[in-house]
Amino acid sequence: MEVIIKASYDEISKEAGRMVRKALLKKPNLVLGLATGSTPIGLYNELVCMHKEEGLDFSQVVTFNLDEYVGIPASHPESYHTFMERHLFSKVNVPTSNTHIPQNTTRNLEKFCEWYEQQIREVGGIDLQILGIGVNGHIGFNEPSSSLGSRTRIKTLAPSTLKVHTRDFGGDLDTVPKMAITMGVGTIMEAKQCLLLASGKSKAQAIARCVEGPITAEVPASALQMHPKAVILIDEEAASQLKRIDYYKWGYENKLRLEADSL
Ligand code: GLP
């Protein structure tokens, strides 16, 4: 697990942008796992800028979103379909047919989940999975107590998640969808690389539990400790409850020095 601590939200967005660009230049048909929530918006803005200013090409990229609410149509202003269209898909040249977001209106949800997993397998798996983290340690919508081997399925949202999400639904808890389709922790763990982003004090406890706590279904993000290539890219506030901040910073400085020397 590599922990990278940057000064601010802008800095983590820029660094995440650089990482995605590097992966994309290396593999133009990159299979990119995408996340929603407020945290990755800065990264998506960076990618849009790189597309407009440098011609970063998304024409062969294939995307899979982590999750989607159940019970609201894709056209709902707060659906993750709308979110992705608004922040990324309408602004870069990724073909619509290459993008995948769980279908919240499908009749046979169980069959759909199997199909989603199969689509991921058919393109050879996810190369780089972008993740945010919930204040309760969830990734995707894998709430505390989710099996660490879980696959794409329906989950009921935890009360703490519903509370946070009321901000997106006009402050009205009753209108927040109570269920979602989400890739499982096991699905996420099969991505070749994971990049988890977090910013702000409200994420500090979840980050400390994810990085330095025990691996437990109580904190689904802690499963990333078992991932061979997971990067935790956070700002100072989100890092504020970590015990080994100095070590992570020192490790990152040494890595940069090594990279500069080998140029
Ligand atoms: C939702 C999403 C997660 C996301 C989380 C954090 O629960 N399903 O994928 O990581 O929100 O959102 P934010 O970045 O807004 O804090």
Boltz pocket constraint, residues with backbone or C-beta under 6 A from the ligand:
constraints:
  - pocket:
      binder: B
      contacts: [[A, 35], [A, 36], [A, 37], [A, 38], [A, 39], [A, 40], [A, 66], [A, 67], [A, 131], [A, 132], [A, 133], [A, 134], [A, 138], [A, 139], [A, 140], [A, 141], [A, 161]]
      max_distance: 6.0
